[in-house]
Amino acid sequence: MRVTVRRNRATTWPAALSSPWAMAAGALGVSTSAVLIGVSGASPGTATFYRCALAAAILLPLAVFERRREGHPAKRQRIYASVAGVLFAGDALWWTQAIGEVGAGLSTVLVNAQVVLVPLLALAVDREPVSRRFLAILPVMIIGIVLTGGVLEHGAGRDPVGGTIHALLAATCYSGFLFLLRRGGSSGRPVQSYSYVLVSAALVSLGAGFLWHGMTLAPGWTQLGWLLLVALGGQVAGWLLVAIATPHLPSETGAALLMLTPIGALVLGAVALGERPSALQITGSAAILVGAFFVSRNANRAGHRD
């Protein structure tokens, strides 16, 4: 049984942007966020608000151009995107909190439970089947993400229980966000739809920031500069590519390719911060790359057709 993903025939986006390669490039763009936010030193609410608000401002001309060419998104698509933005804000806030409680490695492993949850959501809601190839390669990718996260080499952190709860809450929000991003994007107009995601996430994080760990409305120029880089790399170059590509790929393929994110963060940490990945982390990265390669090959052969 093959699943047909609905596409908007009026869309002007090149076919290359709906390929597994575009999804992989988006995942690597997303990977810049963790390192840059860490360098900025911004609180969870401040970082989430500014990365989304700045990205929305940057994308505004492109969204206006798309609206003139293709019209306004339907009400259902706007609702999907707005709820996805709420879930994105929850993911960003809880994951940032979990990093300080259980460490970046374990929090990354837990939040990447999305590789299982997103295909299960697609199966339960859209009745999209899970392929045998994906089920066979899934254990390899899970082992890879555990090794890449350095969990076997680091301690459990200062608050293992609280950190695990926050990371799992982030994983739940992350999975729901990815599912709705894919479902809402199947109607076309990806820039406008993604702009609703950004505005919704910015508003939620602004309110949550004042109630949780503080909110800085006027960060210094240095911190603002780092957050602008987060907006450009993670939100515009990263998540916009994901938003364009994910509706045209099987849910399992999108979830698997997003596991390239910790690999990108590992490489960026080595280049920008002088961090040296261990042999186990390199082995884990190789396992993820192999898994992503085989799952993406399955997507190309299945040929998600119009």
Buried (B, 14 or more C-beta within 10 A) or exposed (E): EEBEBEBBEEBEBEEEBBBBBBBBBBBBBBBBBBBBBBBBEBBBBBBBBBBBBBBBEBBEEBBEEBBEEBEEBBEEBBBBBBBBBBBBBBBBBBBBBBBBBBBBBBBBBBBBBBBBBBBBBBBEEBEBBBBEBBEEBBEBBBBBBBBBBBBEEEEBBEBBEBBBBBBBBBBBBBBBBBBBBBBBBBBBBBBBBBBBBBBBBBBBBBBBBEEBBEBBEEBEEEBBEBBBBBBBBBBBBBBBBBBBBBBBBBBBBBBBBBBBBBBBBBBBBEEEEEBEBEEBBBBBBBBBBBBBBBBBEBBEEBEBEE
